Amino acid sequence: MNKEIFVCDCDVIHEDVVARVHNQMPDSDNFYSLANFYKLLSDKTRVHILWALSCETMCVCDLAVLLDMTKSAISHQLKTLRLANLVKYEKKGREVYYSLSDKKVKALFKIYSKTKQTKNKKKKRQIKR
């Protein structure tokens, strides 16, 4: 098995490239926030919940039925998402309804859907040839 490591074999520094990227680079706090955002998306249940809430405002009971999980398990994940300010809730009598509080999640799902559709179309074209 070939285990080549692709590394520059010289000491040339492309100062203009480094400077341009450095000027565009966010501060460390932004990278920390971004990493935490992606950590939240690393759990399949949370992604399911976020996807459902990107379609409709839903109560815990409805989410539990939709995802075939207990209300307790759904509530646990919703708490994590709420603490991250990705979802918000509204009480109506004894019911609690959740919705997205951050539009970037819905935008992310739209981007994913468009990318997935584009890839599927390319695959279909390749199959037809």
N, C-alpha and C positions, 0 to 999 in steps of 0.2 A: 504494500500500500504506500502510495506516494504522499508524504506529509510535508509538502513544500509550504514554506511560510513566505508570503509575498510582502517584502519590506523594501523600502528604498535602500539602495546600495550606494548611497552618496550622502554628502552633507550639505546639499543645496537647500537653502531656505527661500521659499517664494514669498518674500516679504509683502508684496502687494496682495497676494491671496490671503495670507494670514491677517493682514490689517483689515481687509474688507470683511472677512468673517468675524473678526474680533469686534468691529464696530456694530455689527448686526446682532451679536450674541446677547441674549437676555442675561440678567444677573442670576446668581445662584438660587435665590428664593423662587424665581420663576421656574427654574428647572426642578426644584423640589416640589412645587405645586403640580407641575406637569407629571412628574413621576408618581405622585400620590393619586392623581386623576386616573392614570393608567392602571395603578394597583386596584382601584375600585372596579375598573372594567375587566380585571383579570378573573373575576368570579362569574361563572355562567349564570347563576341565579340572579345576581344583581343586573346583569346585562338583559336577561329576560324581563325583569321588572321594569327597567328603564325603557326597553323597547315597547312594552305594553303601555307605559305611561306616555310615551311619545305619540301614541295613537289616541288615547282617551284618559280622562281623569277616572280613577278607579278606587274602590274601597278595598280594604284588606281582604274581606271575604271573597270578592270577585277575583282578586289576584291569586288567592289560594286555590280557588277552583280552576282558574285558567292554567296555572302552573302545576296543578296536582300536588300541592304541598299543604302543610298545616298553616293555620293563621299565625301561630307562634314563629314558625320559621320565616314566613314572609315579613312579620313585624320586626324580627331581628335584623333582616337585611335592609328594611326601610329605615330603621334607626341609623344604620351605618351611612346610608345615602343621604338622610336628613342632616346628620352631623357634618357631612361634606358639602352641604348646601346644594345638592343636586336635585332633591325633591322637597316639596313643601306639602303641608297638609291643612285641611279645613274640616272642622267638626260640624256635623249637621245632626243634631240630636245625639243618638247613640252611635251613629256611624262616623267614620273618619275617612275622608277622601284624600287621595294623594295625587299629585300632578308634578310635572317637571318644573323646577324652579330656575333651571339654567338652560337657555336655548342652544348652547353649544352641543349638548347631548343629542338633541333632535337633528341638528345640522350634521353631526358626526354620522348618525344613522343614515341620513339622506346621501351623504358622500359614499358611505359603504354600499348602499343599495345601488347607486349609479355605477360604481366601480364593478360590482358583482354582475350587473346587467350587461355592461360592456364586455366583460370577460366571457360571459355566457354566449353573447352574440358572436364573438370572435371564434369560440369553440364550434358553434353551429356552422359558421362559414367554412371552417377547416374540414368538418365532417362532410359537408356537401361536395367539396372538391374532389 
